[in-house]
Amino acid sequence: MQTTKIPVQIISSGILSDDALMLGEALVKKWKIPQGQPVTIKFGSFGSTVKIIPVQRFDGMRIAYGLARRMGLLSNTTLRLKYGTASSVLALGPLIGVMISRDHPEMTDRPFGTITQFCKELVDASELQGAYVYFFTPNGIVGSAGTLEAWVYADGWKQHKMPVPDIVNNRLTTRKLENRPSVQQFLREAKSRCGTHVFNEKFLDKSEVFEALKRDISLHRLLPESHPLRSFTQFKTMCTRYSSVFLKPVRGSLGKGIIKITRQPPGGYTALYATAGGTRRQQYESLPKLFSALSGKINSVRYQIQQGLQLIEIGGRPVDFRALVQKNATGKWAVTSIVARIAGGQHFVSNLARGGTLFHVKEAILKSNMIPSAKQGASARLHTAAVDIAAGIDAQIPAHFGELGIDLAMDAGGRVWLLEVNSKPSKNDNTPLTDRSIRPSVRIMMQYARFLSGF
């Protein structure tokens, strides 16, 4: 397969018919593309038979307006081109579809609300890579005609019908949307009928992650003891074994619903409840009374019970770390960024939504109460742990992930622990959005899409 990147010009259908393409003569000769014989032009799932017209002293491609509209191209652009001699298929791309939760057609300048700038970054990054990106919601999946109601950027945001893409990046933010029958059917058919690669194709829950990673002996060093909470006996065993435990909703996010239970000498227990306004504290005389008080929550929401960890602190506030790990241009896991997150004054969880603040990793470690001898190499241990966990998820969970948000902790002795893994990492946690640059995470996402698509 031969590939290159070329400018694509859209010209009047009166000058060029919809069943013909103009292509630089040098490229036609180099790739031995037949002239006067039918060749298939492909763009995602779109395919049409055309004849090639070579043009002297020209390095690009010219497409008739009518054909370009059917393909989903609304303006001149630069795309990758590959040609298969055996199949006589001339493919443009890669075509990347980003599935988002909602759009706001009435807001023409901000159709995706707070993530509009992030989407524009993806557009800019795709142009640099010679790729083409569009955005669609579950409501844009209409029937099985092989097209989607989508948004493209062509001198402003525009809605247009697009073919099924080569790559789908699933950025749905709720399980309810992801589990829609129409969404699941679309993903199945896109993969089976169109050869589409879908990454970050499902949410992960805490039980699934820890049970999967337990199967890899090499990762045991990173895993606090953790079990789905199913009985008082199990609750009592964990609370007796450890001075503190955490109860975490299996499908929770942003620190919602987390409960920290601490044994208080000479007797009794303290429960700290994470709420939007801060931490609510409650004392209990015994484990049965505490479990009884929790039974309403436990019966309505699935919880994970986890060994409590003595996290490093800065000024009495716990510190944890969020690593963004992505597959790169060669399909390998690598750390894109790691930031330290310090819990807000009224909270014991560090999420930004709960008043947490960001620090550079080395600065946080330096200021923390970690023993001095453990501080050396601490940042490297976090990087190694993040990549090892991502590889473990890949090996143990039957789903395709291209990026993961991995929350890690360190204790005062410098040991790294896994807190949780997020398969839909926020784009607002690690790097502020700006309109002047493209974040490394966005560039890497596009590079991985190219790798997957073979462009």
N, C-alpha and C positions, 0 to 999 in steps of 0.2 A: 504494500500500500504506500503510495507516494502522497506527501502532504506539503502544503505551502500556505502562506497568508496573502490574500489579494484584496484590492479595493473592488467593491461591487457597486456598479452604477445602474440606476433604474432610468430607463429611457422610454419615450413615447411608443405605445403599441403601433402607431402608424409608421414608425421607422423600422421596428423589429417585431416580427410576429411572435405570438406566445409559444410557438413550438420550436423556437430557435434561441441559441445563446451565442453571444460574441465572446471569444476568449483569445487572449494573446497568442500569437502564432508560435512564439518560442516555446511556450508551455505546452501547446498542442503537440508540437514535434517532440519535445523532451519526454512527455508522458505517453507518446504514441496513441493519442486519442483519435479515433477514426472520424473522418470528415464525410459528411453525406450519408452516414449510417446512424440509426437511432441510438441515443445514449440516454440513460435515466438520470435526471437531476433529482437529488434527494435533499430534503431539509427537515430533520426530525422524521415524523411519519409521512410527510408529504412526498409524493413521487410523481414525476411526469416525464414522458418521453420527449426528447428534444433533439435537434440536430445542431452540431457545433459549426460556427462560422469563425474561422481564424482571422485575426486582425493583426496586420503588421505594426511593428513598433508600438505595441500596447501591452501593458503588464497586468491588466485586470480582467474583469468580467462585466459584460453588459446584459441586463435582463429587461425584457419588456415589462411595462407597467402592469399589465393585466396578470402576467405570470407572477410577478413580485407580490402583488396583492394576495393572490391565492396562497402563496408561500408564507405570507405574514410579514414581508419586508415592506416597510412604509417609507423608508428614506435610504439614501446612499450610506453604505457602511463598509467596514472591513471585516472579512470572515476568513476562517480557515477553509481550505479546499483539499479534499483527498479523492484519489481516483483508483478504482479497482479494475485492473486490466481484464481479469477473468470475468467479472460481472458487468463490465461497461457501466458502472455506477459512478457518477460524479456527485460527491456529497459535500454540502456546505454545512458549517457548524463549528463547534458543537452548539446545538440548540438546548438551552437550559431553562426549565420551568421551575419557578419557586412557588410552592404552595403555601399561601398565607391564610390566616384565619378569617379576615374580613376586609372589605374595601368600602370606600365612601365616595361613590361616583359624583355626588353633588359638590365635593371638595376637590375641584380640578387640580389645584396646586399641591394638595396633600391627600391624595386618594387613599393612602394607607395609614393615615394618622401619624402616630409618633414614630413609626418605623419607615416613613417615606424617605427620609434622608439615607437610611441604611440601604433601602432598595435602589436609590440613585447611585450609591457607592458601588453596588453590584453591577449596575449598568456601565459605570465608568471602568470598572475592573474588567468587565467582559469585553469592552472595546479594545483595551490594551492587549487582551489575550487573543483577539480575533474570534471571540465567541459572541453569542446572541442570547440575551436573557429576557424572559417575560415573567409575569406574576399572575397567579390565578387563585381563586378561592374555591372551596367546595361547591359553591353555587355556580361556578363557571363550568362545572362538569355537566355537560348536557348530552344525554343519550350516549350512543357508542359510535358516532359518525367519524371519530378520529380527530375531532377538533375541540378546542376549549375556548370559552369566552375569557379573554385575558387582557392584561394591560401591558403595553409596550411604551418605551420612551422614544419619541421621535419629535424633537423640538417641543417637548411637553408630553404629559401623560395622555395616552389615547387608548381606548378600548378597541380590540380587534380580535377576530377569530384566528387562532393559532393551531398548527398541527401538534400532535403529541410530541413532547421533546425527547432528545437523546438522554437527558438527565433530569430527574426530579429531585429537588432539595425540599424535603418535607419540613416546613417550619410552622406547622399547625401548633397552636398553643394550648389546646384542650383535648383530652381523650374523647370527649363527646363528639367533636368534629371528626377526629381521626377515625373513630369507629363507625361513622355513618356507612351504611351499606353501599351507597353510591361512591364514596371515597375508596373503600376497600376493593370494590369491583373495578374501579378505574385503575388502581395500582396493579391489581392482578393482570388486567388486560394489557396495560402499558408494558409490563415486563414480558408477558408471554407472546403478545402479538407484534409489538414494536421493538422489542429488545431494549426497552428503556431501563436504565440503571436508576434505582431509587435509593437515596441515602438518608440516614436518620429517619428510617421508615417507621419507627415505633417509639412510644414512651417506654421508659424503664421504671419499675418500682423498686423500692429498697430491698424487699425480700428477694426478688428475682436476682438482683445484682449480687447480694451477699451469698446466696445459695450457689450461684454460678461460680463465683470466684473461689469459694471454698474447695471446688473441685481441682483447683490448681495449687498444688502444695507449695510452689515457689512464692505464692502470694499470701500465704498464711501470716507472714510476719507483719503484713500491713492491715490485717483485719481484726478490729475489736470483736469480741464475742457478740453475736447478734442472732436473734431468732424472731419469727413471727410470734406475737403475743397471743396465746390461745387459752391459758388457764391460770388460776391462782397459784397452783403448784410451781409452774414455770416462773411466774412473777416473783414468788417467794425465794426460789433458788437463786435467781439473778440478784435480787436485792440483798440476799445474805452473802453472796459471793463477792460483791463489789460494794464499796462505800457509796458509790453513786451510780445511777443508771439513767439512760434517756429513753423516753417513749416517743417514737416518731411516726406520724401517719405514713403508711406504706406509700401512698400516692400524694403526699404533701409537697409543697414547695414554698419558697420564700420564708422559711422558718415557721409557717403556720402550724399551730396545734402541737408544737413540741413541748414535752413536759420533762423536767429534770427532777429526779427523786434522790434525796441525799439522806443517809442514815445519820441521826443525831445522837451522840453519846450523852447521857447513859442510856437513853431509849427514845423512841419516837422517830418520825420521819418528816422531812420538809419537802413539799412539792412546789416547784416553780413552774408557772404556766406562761408560755410566750403569748402575749396579746399585742394587738396593734399599738396600744397605748403604753406598753411597757411590760414589766414582769409582775405577775400576781403571785403572792406567796401564801401558802396554806400549811398549817401544822397538823399532823395526825399522830394519835397515840400509838397506833399499831398498824402492821401491814394489812390485816383484814379490813380495818376501817378505811385505810387509804385505797385499797382495791375496790371496796364497795363504793367509795366516792367517785372512782374512775369508771365504774362499770357502765354508766350511761354512754360515755365516749367510746369505750372499748367495744361495746355492742353495736354501735352505729358506724364506726370507722375502723378499718383494719390498722392495727399498730404493730410496729417493730420495737422490740426491747433490745437495747444495746448497752454494752459495757460503758460505764462512764469513764471519761479520759480527763486527766489533769492537763489541760491545754496550757501552753505557754501564755503568759499575760504581759500586758504593758499597762502600768498604772492600775493594776487590779482588773483589767478588762481582758477577756479571753481573745485569742488571736487564732484565726484559721486561714487557709490558703485556697484560692480558686485557680485551678490550672485549666487553660483552654488547650486541648490536645486535638490536633487535626491530622488527617492524612494529606500528604504533600504531593508534589508533582510526580513523584515516583511511587505513590500509593503507600508510603510508609508513615507510621505514626510519629509525630514530633510535637514537642511543646511549642506553641505559638506565644503564650504569655502565662505568667503566674503573678498574681497579686496577693498581698496580705490583706485580710479584712479584720478590723478591730471592732468588737461589739460596742454598740452605743451605751451610754451611761445607765439607761434603765432596762437594758436587755442582756440576756445571756447567750443570744444567738447573734451572728455577725452580719446577716444579710443587709444589704444597703436599704432594702425596704423596711428594715427594722432599725434604721438609724446608724448602721455600721459605717465605718470610713475605710478608705483604701490607703495602703502604704506600699512602698517598694519592699520587696521581700527581704533584701539584705538589711535595709534600715529597720524593719520590724524585728528581725532576728537579733540585730545588734542591741536594740532597746529592750528586748524581752528579758524575762527571768530565766532563760535557758542557761544551763551551766556553761561557763566559758569554753571548756574543752570541746563541747558538742557543737558550738556555733560554726566552727570551721567545717566546710563541706556541707552545711545544712541545705543550702540552696540546691546543690547538685543532687542531694538525696531526694528532694522534692521532685526534681525533674525526672529522675530515674523511676521513682514510684509512679508518677503520672503516666509515663509511657508504658510501664509494665502493666498497670491496671487497664489501660486502653487495649493493649494486646490481649489481656485476659478476657475482656468483654467480647472482643472479636472472636476469640477461640471458643468461648463457652456459651454464647447466646446466639441463636440462629437468626440474625438480622444484620442488615448492612448499615454501618455507621461511618460517617465521614468526619464528624467532630463530636467531642464530648466535653462537657464541663465537669471537672473532677474536683470535689472538695476534700482537702487534706488537712490533717492536724499534725502538730508536733508536740511532744511532751517535754518536760524540763530536761530530760536526758537526751533529747535530740532525736528520738525515735519518730518515724513517720507513720501516721495512721490514716486509713481511708474513712471519711465520713459518709459521702454519698456520691453518686454519679448521675449527671443530668444529660439526657440525650437531646435536649432542646435548649442549649445554653443561650442565655440572654446576650444580646449584642450591646447592652448598656452597662453591664457590670464592670468590664475591664478597661475599656478605652473610651473616653468621651467622643461623641460624634462631632465631626467638624465638616465644614463644606469645602475644606481646602485640600484634603488628602484622603487617600484610600487606606484603610487599616490593613495591616498585614494579614489579619484573619480573613478578610474579604478576598485579598489577592490569592491566598492559599486555597480558599474554597474554589475559586475559579481554576486554579492550576490543577486541582484534584479532579474537577469536572472534565477538563481536557484529557487528563490521564485515563479516566474511565471510558471516555467516548472514543479514544483512539485518534483524536485530532492533535 
